[in-house]
Amino acid sequence: MYQKSVLDNGLRIITSSMPGTHSVSIILFLGTGSIYERAEEAGLSHFIEHLLFKGTQRRPTSKDISEAIEGVGGILNGATSKELTMYWCKVARPHFPLALDLIVDMLQHSKFDAKDIERERQIIIEELNESMDSPQYRVSMLIDEVVWPDQPLGRDVIGSKESVAGLSRRMLMDYTGHQYVPSNVVVSVAGDISHDEVLSAVGGALNDWAGGIPKPPYPTDDTQQEPQIRIEPRESEQAHLCLAIRGVPILHPDRFNLDMLNVVLGEGMSSRLFLEIRERRGLAYDTYSYVQHFFDSGAITVYAGVDPKHIDSAIQAILEQLHLLKEDIPEAELSKAKEYAKGRLLLRMEDTRNVASWTGGQEILTRRIYTVDEAVSIIDAITPEDMKRVARQLLVSESLNLAVVGPVTEGHSFYGLLKL
């Protein structure tokens, strides 16, 4: 269960009481990420997230910030995605006031020092270099570019070397001023703590924060008439591939049906992909699928790392498994998938950080929070007919997208394979 309050300036506070736990987790969510950025701004949200850890007026260096939280055994971190930015802290229950003070200090009093900006620019470029050196990570970036070409949703959250090099302090400050406003913030807290205590503490710290209206995300062009392919040749032992099909947005009524279809397809060692691609055919060591739901788009993606000689066979085998989802989903298999999904969800809910993420993430993205019991009820109500209907609607040839990174020539044609 959770409780929600809204301050006069629009800031939302969500609390989840977890009696008996020893930790408290605070997550501050901001409704901003890479889909709020123009091409020349690519990487702004991520850059700002980095800078908030570099120092404040009261804690002038990154060392001062890290020592403040590590001195009590706590954990502090941040993350940026396409649709949101988050800062989180997990501490022992007695240190909740310190954790909140630290996050508020970073949020409102970060220095954005010119020397820190230049130093962090180089660090982010090294982060980009590291991601480019990983074929598995690179192919996951490349498939987004294929599915959503020439638009924010298809760009890497970090940006590019060119865009990061062009980000000025003025651009960083202006973007922060527009997007870091209370109406665009959710503070989610979970642990053995009362809603009234959290409301009093957060209200006392942030109630005077001036309001503002953040700019909206850039819309996504979600049209596609035929399969799309991108190949990035490089020397490596494996060819890494992602095969993606357009899915549904986060508020679509078939969202949970597609999630369950993904469990059957590629989550866990008893999924269809794992059993067929790895166990029966021996085509890959690592293969799985995942679902993405965004404001106005979505995708279901299959990954596999294979011997370059077997890449055609692997693609054909994956497409066979996608096709079979439209034909037959036995009740016993669906029941197993339901128990897997519910079990993983319930296990996550034993951790204060996961609980704070569950409630706060839903609030910032959808303004609609499903309780765990509600989510379990939705999963239980899914039928094989629901899943086959969704599979037949979405798993069609014209929605196929393929990205490959590895020792494959650009002249290699996969178009003849991409049929469902």
Beta strands, then each sheet from edge to edge (+ up, - down):
strand 1: 3-6
strand 2: 12-17
strand 3: 23-30
strand 4: 75-80
strand 5: 85-92
strand 6: 185-191
strand 7: 228-233
strand 8: 239-246
strand 9: 284-293
strand 10: 298-306
strand 11: 400-406
sheet 1: 1+ 2- 6- 3+ 5- 4+
sheet 2: 7+ 11+ 8- 10+ 9-
end
